[in-house]
């Protein structure tokens, strides 16, 4: 079976974060605080890309602290083959 080192994807842009109730080593994510303009209202839609093995199904509602800011995981969306997940966050 082919296995790939997924940590290499986080080498340049990965940020250490802490998942509520998660492992002591934390979770490395690629964080994006994308700006949105819906119906004339400006806001943000924070998202984080993580390895699926680092953020379990059912972690929705837990906090993910990135750069000192605590975000709530609203949704965990698998990407392609499921090795990575996109976390939809809110403050």
LUMTIBA-137215 format. One line per 5 residues: number of its first residue (from 0); for each residue x, y, z of C-alpha. Coordinates in steps of 0.1 Angstrom, whole numbers, plus 2048, in hexadecimal, padded with zeros to 3 digits. Layout:
! residues N
NUM = X,Y,Z | ...;
! end
This chain:
! residues 91
0 = 800,800,800 | 80C,823,7F7 | 810,83B,814 | 819,85F,811 | 828,877,82B;
5 = 80C,890,82F | 820,8A6,846 | 834,8B2,828 | 815,8C6,81C | 816,8DA,83C;
10 = 83C,8E2,83C | 83A,905,82D | 819,913,838 | 80F,8FD,856 | 805,90E,877;
15 = 805,8FC,898 | 7E2,8FC,8A8 | 7D2,8EC,8C7 | 7B3,8D7,8C4 | 79C,8D5,8E3;
20 = 7A1,8B2,8F2 | 7BB,8AA,8D7 | 7DD,89B,8D9 | 7F9,8AE,8EC | 80C,8B4,8CC;
25 = 7F1,8C9,8BD | 7E5,8CA,899 | 7F7,8DA,87C | 7E0,8EC,865 | 7E1,904,847;
30 = 7CB,921,852 | 7B7,938,83C | 7A2,955,848 | 791,95B,827 | 77D,97B,823;
35 = 759,979,818 | 740,992,80C | 71D,984,80C | 6FF,99A,806 | 714,9B9,80B;
40 = 721,9AE,82E | 746,9A9,832 | 752,98D,848 | 76B,970,84A | 767,94B,845;
45 = 785,93B,857 | 790,919,84B | 7AC,901,854 | 7BA,8E4,840 | 7C5,8C7,855;
50 = 7CE,8A2,853 | 7AE,88D,857 | 7C0,878,871 | 7C7,896,887 | 7A2,8A2,889;
55 = 789,887,88F | 766,884,883 | 751,892,89F | 769,8AE,8A8 | 74F,8C7,89C;
60 = 747,8DF,8B8 | 76A,8DC,8C7 | 782,8FA,8C7 | 7A1,8FC,8B2 | 7B9,917,8BF;
65 = 7CE,927,8A4 | 7E6,944,8AB | 7D5,94A,8CD | 7B2,94C,8BE | 799,931,8C6;
70 = 783,926,8A9 | 766,90E,8AB | 766,8F1,891 | 745,8F5,87F | 74A,8DA,865;
75 = 764,8C0,85A | 764,8BB,835 | 77A,89F,826 | 78E,8A9,807 | 791,891,7E9;
80 = 79D,86F,7F7 | 798,87A,81B | 7BC,87D,826 | 7B6,8A2,82D | 798,8B4,83B;
85 = 78D,8D9,838 | 781,8E6,859 | 767,902,857 | 76C,918,876 | 75B,933,888;
90 = 766,94B,8A4;
! end
